[in-house]
Amino acid sequence: MRHVHQRAPAPRLQHAGDRTRTDLVTVAPLPNFAIIRDLVPDLRPLFDKHAALMPHIIRDDVQEMYEPTGEYFQTRHELEQFLQFSYCIKCGCCGAACPTVATDPEYSGPMALAQSHRYNADSRDGGFSARRQVLATEKGRGSATTRANVPRLAPRASTRPARSS
Ligand code: SF4
C-alpha cells in the first residue's frame, strides 16, 4: 500500500508586530542585541564577552603550553565533566532569551559563562583564577544567574592528567 504523506502547509511570514496569530512564523532580529540593519544583530558584545573569559585551555606549566612535549590524557569521567558544554555553537539564542542580558549590558551572559565553565571543568586547564578575576570585574559575577552558578564554578580538586612521554 502506498503511503501518501501530507505536507504541512508552508508557514506564512508574520510581521514582528503581529503577535496575536499562532499559525504564522515571526521573522525578526535576534532580541537583546543592537540592530546593524534589517535582521542583522550586532553580536560583537557577545563575542567580546566570550573572548574576555579566555575560552581556551590555560596551562599552569606555561612552557608546556607553548612547547608541548606530549599528549594529555583524560579519563571518561574527566571528559564528561565538560563535554556537554563544548557543544555550544555560539548562536547567541540564550542571550536573546535572557532577561538579565536585556537589562544589563555589562552582564557576561549565559554563553560566556557556560564557556567559562567548560574550561574550568576541564582537567587539563588551570585558568580558573584568571577567569574568576575577569568575572570579578564585571557585573556578571553579581547577577542572580551567576550567583546560582557559583557552586558549580567553585574550584575543583586539582588533578593533573597523566601525560604521555
Ligand atoms: S549555550 Fe547559548 S550560544 Fe551556546 S548553543 Fe546554547 S543557546 Fe546557543
Boltz pocket constraint, residues with backbone or C-beta under 6 A from the ligand:
constraints:
  - pocket:
      binder: B
      contacts: [[A, 87], [A, 88], [A, 89], [A, 90], [A, 91], [A, 92], [A, 93], [A, 94], [A, 95], [A, 110], [A, 111], [A, 114]]
      max_distance: 6.0
